[in-house]
Amino acid sequence: MDNRPLIDIDLQPLCTDFLFHEFEEQDGGIILKTSNDIGKYINSMLTVSATPPAPPTTDNHIVIFLPVNAWNHHILAGNYITIIPWKKKMLENYIIAEFKLRMRDFFLCGYEKGYGQDRIIKAFLLHYSIKNNIVNYDAVKKMDYRNRMKITEEVEQGIQLSFNF
C-alpha cells in the first residue's frame, strides 16, 4: 500500500491537462514540486482537516502527490490534507491565468514566425499534451481571438491618445 500523502481534487479538464504537462507524472497523478511556481501555489492552498475529504465527484479529478520535507512530515503524516472549495476556485483561476499567459506567449512567437492560427493551435495542443478535440481546439482558438482583440484595442487606444483634438 502506498502511504505517500496526496490530495485528489476535481479541476477543469484544461487545468488537469496543464498540470500533467507541468509536473512529473507517476501512478496516474502528478508529483508536486515546490521549485515550480504553480507547485508553490498549490502547496499554499493545502488545508489540514480533522475529517477525510469528500471523494472527487467528476472524471476531471487529479491526484497530487505532496512533497514531504523536514518541516511538514509530521503534519502530513497524521492529518487529512485537502483544498477547501474557495481555495480550489482560487487555484483553478491561477492555473487558468498561468495557462493563458503561456498560450499568449506561444501564439505571439508563432505569429512572429509567420505560422497560421490553425498550425499554432495544433502545435500548442500537442506541446501541452492537451487532448485535441473540438472543445479544446475551440477554447484555445477563442482565447487566442480574445488576446488578439486586446492587442488591437491597445493599438487603437494608443493611436487615439496621439490625436490632438
Sequence and secondary structure as in RCSB ss.txt:
>XXXX:A:sequence
MDNRPLIDIDLQPLCTDFLFHEFEEQDGGIILKTSNDIGKYINSMLTVSATPPAPPTTDNHIVIFLPVNAWNHHI
LAGNYITIIPWKKKMLENYIIAEFKLRMRDFFLCGYEKGYGQDRIIKAFLLHYSIKNNIVNYDAVKKMDYRNRMK
ITEEVEQGIQLSFNF
>XXXX:A:secstr
     EEEEE  HHHHHHHHHHSEEETTEEE  TTSHHHHHHHHT EEESS      SS EEEEE    TTTHHH
HHHSEEE  HHHHHHHHHHHHHHHHHHHHHHHHHHHHTT  HHHHHHHHHHHTT   SHHHHHHHHHHHHHHHHH
HHHHHHHHHHHH   
